[in-house]
Every structure is written in C-alpha cells, then in structure tokens.
C-alpha cells in the first residue's frame, strides 16, 4: 500500500473526531505513534470515550480525521481491507453458542481469509494449521473440543484472543479483556496478550480500568478525558498524582512496592466529577 501521509511506522491518529447525533464524543484525538511489539494501555474515567476510540480506529464507527497505519490513512480504505490489518475484540464473547473453542477460532480464521479466495466451510491445510498453532500458543489445545458456553470467563477471553490472533492482524484492539476476571485469570490473559504482542510484533492497544494493572504490563499509556487526549507517553512518566487529580478526581500517590510502582488512593476530591 502506498503511504498517503508519511512512511512512519506504527499506528497513530490525527484530528480524530466522532459524533453520536449532535453530541461530539471524540474531539481532535491525536494519538502518538504506537510501535509494534509493545502494549499500550488506554485509560480514563467512565464515559471518557475509550471504547469509542477503539471502535473508531477499527472502522466500526464513522470518524473524521485520520487513522494512520504505517503512513496509510485507513479511513480511505474499504472496511474489508481495513479489517485485514486491525482486529477489535469486545469485552466478552457471547456465552450462549453451540460452537466449541476450535470451531470458534476456525470461524474467525475463515472470516479473515474469505477475501483471499477460500470457500466458506472448506478450510485449507494452512488455515487448519494456523488454528492449531494459535490454540497451542495460548495453551488452549486441551480445551479445543469444549463448548464455549462451558468455559470460564478467563478461558472465553483467551478463546477471543485466539480468534483475533488467528487472523494475523497488524493491530490488536482489546476492550477491557480482564474485566470481571479473578486475579489468576487476569494474570493469565495479560501474560498471553504480552507474549503474543512481543512474538508477533503486534501494535496492541488495550482498554483497562485498573491503573496498577496498566503500570504492570504496558510500555506506554494513553489517557482520555471527556473525549479528548489528556496525556500519552511512557507509563511511569504519564501517571502521576497531578494527572490522577485532574482526570480521576482522586487524591493519590505513587509508591514503590518491591521495586514496582503502585497507585495508592487516599480519597476522592469532593469538588471534582470525573463525568462532569
């Protein structure tokens, strides 16, 4: 693909705007370049526009401005072509489905290959191998024959991640992949995301609400507030007491615990509303 703006590698946005009716929900969002092989956490208060931004980047909502991948403006591409580069994974998979884990991942693989001439329902040996490989990479082989609705929340999240990875995207957009998971399964999902990002050199953007989780696994963070970019950069430089006051409305500090940063919240600021 011929670059439309520049040849800079990575994912970024320029002047990205989005409306729901007359209400503007994204306002001139300019993401800095996000590089392959690193995980970026997308944080911010409720209703800040985090999920909306992911869907806008994926092309699931109409936006104005630019979404640039390796210098190519994805807003100028047909959605079918755009989907070959970017995969968006919502918060959870449907619990009620008759598909087993293998069938769910195979369906995703076939959907990703239909533009390449593969007939629906007749997977090639290469497609089948890709499904088996991604299940192995995520330690899901033993669950391949299990129905999706019989899996735990963490296992379903891993199957969803397998569905995304089997399509071999350049960009992976994950919307709260650890929501409603216990600590063990949070660790399991985060480790799988981090490993896949590094091994496949993915550009991974993850919505998380737990700031301490973001500090633990992301190389950089993007902060949204009222649909605008509030801050972006290395996690330890961006997340500080002043930002937590301004964006979240809480009095907090960063403490070192066993050599790792930890946000300690003392209380909320009574005059502040993160939603207002």
C-alpha positions as CSV (number, residue, x, y, z in Angstrom):
1,X,0.0,0.0,0.0
2,X,1.3,3.4,-0.9
3,X,1.7,5.8,2.1
4,X,-0.8,8.7,1.9
5,X,0.8,10.9,4.5
6,X,4.2,9.6,5.6
7,X,6.3,6.5,5.8
8,X,6.5,6.5,9.6
9,X,5.9,3.0,11.0
10,X,3.2,2.5,13.6
11,X,-0.4,3.4,14.4
12,X,-1.4,7.0,15.1
13,X,-4.4,9.3,14.7
14,X,-4.6,12.9,13.6
15,X,-7.6,15.2,14.4
16,X,-9.9,12.2,15.0
17,X,-13.5,13.3,15.7
18,X,-16.7,11.3,16.2
19,X,-20.3,12.2,16.9
20,X,-23.3,10.4,18.2
21,X,-26.1,12.6,16.7
22,X,-25.3,16.1,17.7
23,X,-23.1,15.1,20.6
24,X,-19.3,15.0,20.0
25,X,-17.7,12.0,21.7
26,X,-14.2,12.2,20.3
27,X,-12.6,15.6,20.0
28,X,-9.4,16.0,17.8
29,X,-7.8,12.9,19.2
30,X,-4.1,12.8,18.1
31,X,-2.6,9.5,19.2
32,X,1.2,9.5,19.1
33,X,2.8,6.7,17.0
34,X,2.3,3.3,18.7
35,X,5.0,0.8,17.7
36,X,4.9,-2.9,17.0
37,X,5.9,-5.2,19.8
38,X,4.6,-3.1,22.6
39,X,1.4,-2.9,24.6
40,X,-0.2,0.5,25.2
41,X,-2.9,0.9,27.9
42,X,-5.8,3.1,27.1
43,X,-7.1,4.5,30.4
44,X,-9.5,7.2,31.6
45,X,-12.7,7.6,33.7
46,X,-16.0,6.1,32.8
47,X,-17.6,7.7,29.6
48,X,-14.2,9.2,28.6
49,X,-14.5,7.6,25.1
50,X,-12.1,4.7,25.4
51,X,-14.3,2.0,23.8
52,X,-15.5,4.6,21.3
53,X,-11.9,5.3,20.3
54,X,-11.2,1.6,19.7
55,X,-14.2,1.2,17.6
56,X,-13.4,4.3,15.6
57,X,-9.9,3.1,14.9
58,X,-11.3,-0.3,13.8
59,X,-13.7,1.5,11.5
60,X,-16.8,0.3,13.3
61,X,-18.0,3.9,13.8
62,X,-17.7,6.7,11.3
63,X,-15.0,9.2,12.2
64,X,-13.5,12.3,10.6
65,X,-9.7,12.9,10.7
66,X,-7.1,10.3,10.0
67,X,-6.3,6.8,11.3
68,X,-2.8,6.2,10.1
69,X,-1.1,2.7,10.0
70,X,2.5,2.8,8.7
71,X,1.6,6.1,7.0
72,X,-1.6,4.9,5.3
73,X,-4.9,6.6,6.1
74,X,-7.2,3.7,7.0
75,X,-10.2,5.9,6.7
76,X,-9.7,5.9,3.0
77,X,-9.7,2.1,2.7
78,X,-12.7,-0.1,2.2
79,X,-13.7,-1.7,5.5
80,X,-12.9,-5.2,4.2
81,X,-9.3,-4.1,3.5
82,X,-9.1,-2.3,6.8
83,X,-10.2,-5.4,8.7
84,X,-7.2,-7.3,7.3
85,X,-4.9,-5.0,9.3
86,X,-6.9,-4.4,12.5
87,X,-8.9,-6.7,14.8
88,X,-11.1,-5.4,17.5
89,X,-12.1,-7.7,20.4
90,X,-15.0,-6.5,22.6
91,X,-15.2,-7.1,26.3
92,X,-16.6,-10.6,26.2
93,X,-17.7,-13.4,23.9
94,X,-21.3,-14.5,23.9
95,X,-21.9,-17.2,26.4
96,X,-24.7,-18.9,24.5
97,X,-23.2,-20.6,21.5
98,X,-23.0,-24.2,20.3
99,X,-19.5,-23.8,18.9
100,X,-16.6,-25.4,20.6
101,X,-13.4,-23.5,21.1
102,X,-11.8,-25.0,17.9
103,X,-14.8,-24.2,15.8
104,X,-15.0,-20.6,17.1
105,X,-11.3,-19.9,16.2
106,X,-11.7,-21.7,12.9
107,X,-14.7,-19.5,12.0
108,X,-12.6,-16.4,12.8
109,X,-9.8,-17.7,10.6
110,X,-12.2,-18.4,7.7
111,X,-13.7,-14.9,8.0
112,X,-10.3,-13.4,7.8
113,X,-9.4,-15.4,4.7
114,X,-12.6,-15.1,2.6
115,X,-11.2,-12.1,0.7
116,X,-8.2,-14.4,-0.2
117,X,-10.4,-16.8,-2.1
118,X,-11.1,-19.5,0.5
119,X,-14.5,-21.0,0.3
120,X,-16.6,-20.8,3.5
121,X,-16.8,-24.2,5.2
122,X,-13.7,-25.7,3.4
123,X,-10.6,-24.7,5.3
124,X,-7.3,-25.3,3.7
125,X,-4.5,-27.2,5.5
126,X,-2.7,-23.9,6.1
127,X,-5.8,-22.4,7.8
128,X,-6.2,-25.5,10.0
129,X,-2.6,-25.4,10.9
130,X,-2.9,-21.7,11.9
131,X,-5.8,-22.5,14.2
132,X,-4.0,-25.4,15.8
133,X,-0.9,-23.2,16.3
134,X,-2.7,-20.3,17.9
135,X,-4.5,-22.7,20.3
136,X,-1.2,-24.2,21.2
137,X,0.4,-20.8,21.7
138,X,-2.3,-19.8,24.2
139,X,-2.4,-23.1,26.0
140,X,-5.9,-23.9,24.7
141,X,-5.3,-27.2,23.0
142,X,-6.8,-29.2,25.9
143,X,-10.0,-27.0,25.6
144,X,-10.3,-27.2,21.8
145,X,-13.3,-29.5,21.9
146,X,-15.1,-27.8,24.9
147,X,-18.2,-25.7,24.1
148,X,-17.7,-22.0,24.5
149,X,-20.6,-21.7,27.0
150,X,-18.9,-24.4,29.2
151,X,-15.7,-22.3,29.6
152,X,-14.8,-20.0,32.4
153,X,-14.6,-16.2,31.9
154,X,-10.9,-16.3,31.6
155,X,-11.0,-19.2,29.2
156,X,-13.5,-17.4,27.0
157,X,-11.3,-14.3,26.9
158,X,-8.4,-16.5,25.7
159,X,-10.6,-18.0,23.0
160,X,-11.5,-14.5,22.0
161,X,-7.8,-13.6,21.8
162,X,-7.2,-16.7,19.7
163,X,-9.9,-15.6,17.3
164,X,-8.2,-12.3,17.0
165,X,-4.6,-13.7,16.6
166,X,-5.6,-16.3,14.0
167,X,-6.5,-13.5,11.6
168,X,-2.9,-12.3,11.8
169,X,-3.5,-8.6,12.3
170,X,-1.0,-5.8,12.5
171,X,-3.1,-4.0,15.1
172,X,-4.8,-5.6,18.1
173,X,-7.5,-3.6,19.9
174,X,-8.8,-5.1,23.1
175,X,-11.7,-3.6,25.1
176,X,-11.3,-4.5,28.8
177,X,-10.0,-8.0,28.3
178,X,-9.6,-8.5,32.1
179,X,-13.0,-7.2,33.2
180,X,-14.9,-9.5,35.6
181,X,-11.9,-11.9,35.9
182,X,-10.3,-13.0,39.1
183,X,-6.6,-12.4,39.8
184,X,-5.4,-15.7,38.4
185,X,-7.3,-15.3,35.1
186,X,-6.3,-11.6,34.9
187,X,-2.6,-12.7,35.1
188,X,-3.3,-15.5,32.5
189,X,-4.9,-13.1,30.0
190,X,-2.3,-10.4,30.5
191,X,0.6,-12.8,30.1
192,X,-1.0,-14.1,26.8
193,X,-1.5,-10.6,25.5
194,X,2.0,-9.6,26.3
195,X,3.6,-12.7,24.9
196,X,1.6,-12.6,21.6
197,X,2.4,-8.9,21.2
198,X,6.1,-9.5,21.5
199,X,6.3,-12.6,19.5
200,X,4.1,-11.3,16.6
201,X,5.3,-7.7,16.9
202,X,1.7,-6.5,17.2
203,X,0.6,-3.0,17.9
204,X,-1.6,-3.7,20.9
205,X,-3.9,-1.1,22.4
206,X,-5.8,-2.3,25.5
207,X,-8.6,-0.5,27.4
208,X,-8.1,-1.1,31.2
209,X,-9.7,0.4,34.3
210,X,-7.1,-0.8,36.8
211,X,-4.3,1.7,36.6
212,X,-2.0,-0.6,38.6
213,X,-2.6,-3.3,36.1
214,X,-1.7,-0.8,33.3
215,X,1.5,0.1,35.1
216,X,2.4,-3.6,35.4
217,X,2.2,-4.7,31.8
218,X,2.1,-1.7,29.4
219,X,5.1,0.1,28.0
220,X,3.1,3.3,27.5
221,X,-0.3,4.7,28.3
222,X,-2.9,6.9,26.5
223,X,-5.2,8.9,28.8
224,X,-8.6,10.0,27.6
225,X,-10.8,12.6,29.4
226,X,-14.1,13.9,28.1
227,X,-13.3,12.5,24.6
228,X,-10.0,14.3,24.4
229,X,-6.4,13.2,24.7
230,X,-5.3,14.2,28.2
231,X,-1.8,12.6,28.1
232,X,0.3,10.0,26.4
233,X,3.7,8.5,26.8
234,X,5.7,6.1,29.0
235,X,3.5,4.9,31.8
236,X,5.8,6.0,34.6
237,X,6.1,9.5,33.2
238,X,2.4,10.0,32.5
239,X,0.7,8.5,35.6
240,X,1.4,10.9,38.4
241,X,-0.6,12.5,41.3
242,X,-1.5,15.6,39.4
243,X,-3.0,13.6,36.5
244,X,-4.9,11.4,38.9
245,X,-6.4,14.6,40.5
246,X,-7.2,16.3,37.2
247,X,-8.6,13.3,35.3
248,X,-9.9,11.0,38.0
249,X,-10.7,13.4,40.8
250,X,-8.8,11.5,43.4
251,X,-6.1,12.3,45.9
252,X,-3.4,9.7,45.2
253,X,0.3,9.0,45.3
254,X,2.7,6.5,43.6
255,X,4.6,4.3,46.0
256,X,7.3,1.8,45.3
257,X,6.4,-1.7,46.5
258,X,9.0,-4.4,46.0
259,X,10.6,-2.2,43.3
260,X,7.3,-1.7,41.4
261,X,5.1,1.5,41.2
262,X,1.7,1.2,42.9
263,X,-1.1,3.9,42.9
264,X,-2.4,4.4,46.4
265,X,-5.7,6.3,46.6
266,X,-6.4,8.3,49.7
267,X,-9.8,9.5,48.7
268,X,-11.8,11.4,46.2
269,X,-11.9,15.2,45.7
270,X,-15.4,16.3,46.7
271,X,-15.5,19.2,44.2
272,X,-14.5,17.1,41.2
273,X,-16.6,14.9,39.0
274,X,-14.8,12.7,36.5
275,X,-18.0,12.5,34.5
276,X,-18.9,16.2,34.6
